[in-house]
């Protein structure tokens, strides 16, 4: 460690909290010299969490409450002294990161003092995260000096007010990354802010309020990514109800590649005008709420984006219309991945995308899905929690849609939904050609987990008789995978408890996550003598494998 150069030490220190950096100065003279020329200050709540768990029951409630307050104040005062000393030696702090998520707005004056001491002449990164608590935002505004930081490359602000009041203007000619969260802004501020950041590449707005129109005007040739999000679960943090975003307009961002609009189900979007973003590759419209006219504009937009590769459209509410949404058409010559979600009512979907390879669909099995000549390799269908399957015939007809797909996932089906009737003469297997099938309950729509038993295996192997792999996933950690090796159909396998129609399975390999075989009830089939799966299937070899131990 003594041989490390000062530049390497500076890089290491850029990842450490300020308290740890100060302690590191005692290691050696070289480390002391590196600390004395430190250019990056990190002050986060990481240094408080361990102390809150040490001797917690030896302190009174008042002492525990005062501990973070005093530590934050002391740390900011120490940081201010460090900045002053650095300026005396003509050293510039070019990165300042402050992050504390507790209800501690009383430390903000010390934070502002540090920002003003640093100045903005050579600073490249500001992260000012004052946190939110008690249903109120901070009463403090972003320091005026930050608006004129000519060399600033990255600005992250959370919980502060952003306003044109009291400032001469905004001038951030070098800003490349802008991240605003839980900030109070208005339409005029947004318009001026974006126009004065010509080098902007990444722009993220999360849970901000006070504006109804989001416009990107002026030339932004380097803008690559825009994230515009509002989480309905965050509404309680605001002193008043956040305004709805009614209009989105992006005029001159020809190189924009990623746009995401993720709102809650109360925002009624009236205008979405981003057709000028001709190089858009990812378009995500989650929880979109609007009219049929808006949807028509979205359909037109997708069909005219010549390089679009991924498209997400989730409609959770559909209001201001006398009729429910009945159908949607997606046309694209470049689309590779498609995510659709309709939870209010069945929506017929027609997709014309010849290069489409991956589909995710959340909705009703009574919907009519058509994928045309798409060469889909992976499809994931999540049954809406409100959807009730009226008959097995209805399920079979729906699953036929996915028969030409190589790998299919069926999520949040109840066990009764997948149970095959005794008399199968009236049906043909709906998934005859697929090779990989995954079933389970991963999206918490209220259905119980899918049991991994012989009855379920019989049902699924009848639906998809030519499977190579069959996986059961219940939750995100529990999984069992069966691998089927198909052999000569002349081999006698009459005693197999699940015989695929017109197909003979001659070997099964069971691959299980550690502990899940027993947890899902497979132990009785694998290890209990006469009931052992290995005893009942004379012509099949059963192996239990562990992904971690390799046993």
N, C-alpha and C positions, 0 to 999 in steps of 0.2 A: 504493500500500500504506500510505502514511502517513495517508491519510484514512479508513482503516477504523476503525470504532468498536471499543471494547474488547470488547463482547459478541460481535462477529463474530470478532475475533482469538481470543477464548476458545473459540469454536466450532471454529475451525481447529486450535487447539492440542489439542483433545480427540481428534483423529485422529492426532496425532504421538506418536512415542516421546519419552520424557522427555529423552533425550540431544539430540534435535533441537530440543526446546522450549528447552533451556538455550542452545543455539547461537543460536536465534532472538532471544534477549534482546539480542544484540549488534547487531542491525539498526538499532534506533533507540530513543530514549527511550520512545516510545509502546509499542513492543514490550516493552521492559524492564518498564514498568509493568504491561502485560498479563500477563507471565510472573510477576511478583511476586504477582499476585492469582489465580494459576492454581488452578482447582478440580478439575481432572482429571489424574491421574497414570497414564501408560501405560508399563509396563516390560515389554518383550517381547524375544524372542531375535532380532528382526529386525536389531538393531544389531550382532549378533555375526557373522552369516553373511557379510557382505561382508568382514570382517576375516579370516575363516578362509581366504578365497580370495586374499588379497593377500600376496605374499611367502611363500607357504606353504612353498616348498622352501628358504627361507633360514632357517627355524627348526627347532630340534630337536623331536623328538616330545614331549618333556617341556614345552617352551615352548608348543607348540600346545595341549597339554592344559591347561596352567595359564591360558592366555589367557581362555577363557570364564569360568573360575572366578573369577579376579580381577576381571574386568569386571562380573560379576553382583554380587559382593560389594560392589565399589566403588559400583555404581549404586544398590544398596539403601541403603548408608550415606549417599550423597548425598541420596537421596529422604527418608531419615529426618531429615537436617538441614533439608531444605526444609520438611518437615511441621512441625518444631519452630518454625522461623522464622515460618511461616504462623500457627501458634497464638499466637505472641507478638503478632501484629497482629490477633488475633481473626478470622482467616480460616479457613474450614472446607473441607477437601477432601471433596467429595461423591461423587467417583468414583475408585476405585483399581483398576487392572487390572494383574495380573502374570501373564505367560505365558512359561514356559520348559520345553521338552519334553526337555531333556537329563537325564542321570543326575547331578544336582547337588543331592542332598538336603541337603548341608552348608550351603546358603545359606538354608534354611528358617528358622532362628532370626532372621536379619536381616529376612526377610519378615514374621514374626510381630511383630517389633518395630515395623515400619512400621504394621501393622494396629492394634496397640495404641495407637500414637501418634495415629493418625487418630481413634480413638474411633468410636463408633457413634451419636452424638447426631443428626447431620444427614446422615450418609452415605446415598447412594441406590443406589450400585452397587459391589459387590465382585466381582472376577474373580480367583480364586486358583488358578492352574494350575501345580502344581509339577512336573508331568511324571512319567514312569515310566521306569525303566531297570534293566537287570540282573536282571529277574525279581522285583523287590521294589517294594512300595509304600513311600511315605514313612512313617516311624514317628511323624510328628507329627499332632496333631489340630487340627481347626478351632478357632481362638481362641474362648474362652468368650464374649467380648464380642459376637461376631457373632450369637449366638443371641438377643440382646436388642436388636437394632438396629431400633428402632421405625420409623424413616423409610426403611428399606432397601426399594428397589423391585426390584432385580435381584441375584441371588446365583448365581455360577458357581464350582463347586468341582471340582477334579480332583486325585486322588491323595492326599487327606487322609482321616483317620479321622473319622467322625461318630458321636458317642456321647452318651448322656445322663449318663454317669459324670462327676462333678465339676462339673456345671452345675446351676443352680437350676431350670431349665426353659427352654422355648422360647417366645419371644414375638416374632413377626414380623408384626404386624398390617397392615403396608403392603406386604408382599412380593407382587409381581405375576409375576415370572419366576424360576423355580428350575431350575438345570441342574446335575446331579450326574453325574460321570463318573469311573469307576475308583475309587470310594470304598468304604470298608468301613463297612457299616451293619448294623442288625439290624431285626427286625420291630417291636419296641417303639419304636425311634427313628422309623421311618417313620410309624407310627401317630400319634405325638405331633407330629411335624413337620407333617404335613398338616393335622391338626386346629388347629394354632396359626397357620395361614396362611389366614385367611378371605378375603383379597382375591386369592388366587392365580389367575392366568389361564393361564399356560403352565408345564407341568411336564415336564421331560425327565430320564430316568434311563438312562444308557448304561454298560454293562459294570461295574455295581456288584455287590457280592457280600455275602453274610452274611445275606440275608433270603430267606424262602420264600413269604411272603404279602404281596401288595400290596393294601392296602385304602385307599379314600378314604372316610372317615367324617366326619360333621359336615356342616354346610351350606356349600356352595361355589357360590354362585349365579353367580360370575364366571368360573369355570373353563371355558376354551375348548378347551384342547389338552393331550393327554397322550401322551408318547413313552416307551415302555418297551422298551429294546433291549439285546440282549447278543450280541456277535459271537464266534463260536467261535474265530476266529483270535486273539482277545485272551486266550484262556485261559492262555497261557504266561506272561502278565504276573503272574499271581497266585501267592502263596506256597503256596496250596492250591487244590484244585478248587472253583470257585464252586458254590454251592447252586442247585438247580433251583427255579424259581418254580412253585409248585404251585397257587396260588389267586389270582385277580384278582377284586376286588369293588369296585364303585363304587356307593354308595348314593344320595348327594344331590349330584348335579352336573347339574341339569336343563338347563343351557345348554351342556354339553360338545358340541363340534362335531367334534372330531378325536380319534380314538384309534388308536394304532398299537402292536401287540405284535409285536416282531421278535426272535426268539430263535434260538439255534442248535438243531441237530437232536437234542440230547441232553435238552432240557428237556421233561418230561412234564407238561403242564398238565392239572389235574384239574377245576377249576372256573373258569368265566368268567361272572361275573354283572355285567353292565353294562346290563341292561334298563331301569334307571331313567333312563338318559341318553336321554330321549325326543327330543331335538333333535340327535342325532348325525347328521352329514352324511358323514363319512369314517370308514370302519372298515377297518383294515389288519391282517390276521393272517397274517404271513409266517413260514414255517418252523414252522407249528403242528404240534404232536405231541400226540396224545391218543387217546381211545377213540371208539367209535361214539356213545356217550352224549354226549360233548363235541360231536361234530359235529352231533348232533340239536339240541343247545342252540343252536349257531351258526345252523342253519337256522331255528329258531324265532325267534331274535333278529333276524335280517335281515328276516323277514316282518313283524315287529311294529315296526320302526323306520320311522315314517311319512314321515320327511323324508330318509332315507338316499339319497345321490347317488352315492357311490363305495365299492365293496367289493372288497377284495383277500383272497384265500384261497390260500395256497401250502402244500401238504402235502408235506414232504420225507421224512418217515418216519411210519409208522403202526404202532405197537407195542401190546402188551398186548391183542391180539385174535387169536382163532383164525382169522379170515378176513380177507382183504384188503378194502380199501374198494372197493366195486363201483359205487356211484352217489351222486349228490348232487343236491339240488333247491334252486334259488334262486328265491324268490318275493318280488317287491317292486313296489309301484305307483309308486315314486318313483326307482328306481335309474337312473342315467345311464351310469356306467362300471363295468365288471366286469373284474377281473384274477384268473384262475384258474391254478394250477400244480399238476400231479400228475406226479411223476417216478418213482414206484415201480412203478406198473402202470396199465393203461388204466382210466379212470373215466368212466362214462357221466354226462353232465351234462344236466339239464333246467332251462331258465331260463324263468321266467314273469315278464317285466318289460316291459310294453308301451312304456315310454319309454326303454328301453336304446338308447344310440347308439354306444357304444364298447366293444369286447371285446378282451382280451388273453388268449391261452390257451397255456400251456406244457404239452405232454403228448404223447400217442400218437395217431396217425391212426386206429388201430383203435377209438378211443373213439366212442361215439354222442353227438353234440351236438344239442340241440334248443333253439331260441331262440323258439319259439312265434310270437307276433305282434309281436315286437320290431322296431322301426324302426331297425336298426343301420346306421350310415353308415361305420364304420371298424372293421375287424377285423384283429388281428395274431396269427398262429399261429406258435409256435416249436416245432419238432419236438424232442422229447426226444432227447438224444444216444444213449440206449440203444435207441431205436425203430428197428426194421428193417422197411422196406416190403416186403411179400411179393409184391405184384403191382401192376401199373399200375391194374387195376380197383379195388383197395383205395384207391388215391390218388384216383381219379375219384369214387368214392362219398363219400369224406370231403370233397372240395372242393365237392361239390354243396351242402353245408351253408351255404356262404358265397355262393351264387349271387345271393341277393337283396340283398347288401351292396354299397354303392357303391365302397368302397376296401378292398382286401385286401392284407395283407403276409404273405409266407411266408419265415420265417427258418430258417437252419441246415438246409436241405435240401441233400443232396449232388447234384451234377449228374446222376448216374444216376437219382435219384429223380424228376426232372422230365423225363427223356427220353421222348418220345412214341414208341410203337411204330410200325412202318411201316404196318401195317394198322389203320386207324381206323374201319372200317365198323361195328364192334360197339359203338362208344361215341358218345355225344353230348358236345359240349364242356361241361365241368362248371361253368365260370364264364362262361356266355353273356352275362349281363346286367351284369356288373361293368364299371366305367369306368376304374378306376385299380388297377394291380397293381404291387407292389414285391416283389422277391425278393433274397435275399442271405444272407450269413453275418455276423451282428453279435454273436451271443451266445456265441461261443467254445465250441461243443459238439463240436468236433473235426472238423467237415466242412470241406472245401476250399472256396475261394471259387467263386461261380457264374460261369462264363465268359460273357463278352459276345460271342457269336459267332452266325453265322447259324443254326446248328443249334438253339441254345437259343432264338433268336427264333421259329423255326418251331414249336417245342414250346409255348412260352408263348402265342403268338398262336393256336394251335389251341385251347388250353384256354380262352382268353378272347378270342374273335374280335372283340368290339366295344369294345376298349380305346380310351381317349383318351390315356392315358399308361402307359408301362411303364418302371419304374426298376430298376436293378441297384445294390445297395448292398453292398459288400464291406468290412467294417470300418466305422468311423465317419467316415472322411474321403473314401473313394473312392466315387464315385457317377456313374452315367450314366443319363440320362432320355431316353426316346424319346416324342415327342408325335406321335400319329397324327391326321390330319385326313381324315375319311371323306367321299367325294364321290359323284358319279353312278356307279352300278354298271355303266353301259353303257360307261364308259371302258375301253379295252383295257389291261390290266396283266398280260398273260400272262407277261412276262419277269421279273416280280417274284419274287425267290428265296423269299419267304415270303408266300403268298397265304392270307388268312383264309378259312375255309369260308363260302360264301355271303355274302361281304363283300369289297368292293374298297377297298383303301387307295390314295389318290391323292397323299398327301404325307406325308413323314416329316421331323420336325425333331429333330435329335440335340442335346441339351443336356448338356454335360459339365463336371464340375468340372475346374479347370485341371490339366493333366497326366494326368488319368485315362484319356483316350481312348487315348493312347499306352501308358500303363501296363497297361491291360486288353486290349491287342492290337487296338484298333480302327484304329490308324494304317495297317495294311496294307489295310484296306477303304476308308479315306477318301482316301488319298493316293498309292497305288501303281499308277497307270496302269490296266492291264487288270483288275487285281483290285479296283479301286476300287468301292466300293458305289455311287457316283454313276454309274459307267459301266454297271453291271449292272442297275440299275433305271432304265429309260429314262423312265418316266412319273412318277417321283418326284423331288422336289427335296430334296437332303440338305444341311443346314446344321450346322456345328459352332459352338457358342456357348460362351463363357467367362463364368462368373458374375461374375468379378472384373473382367476387362478389357473385357467387352462386345463382343469381337471376333466 
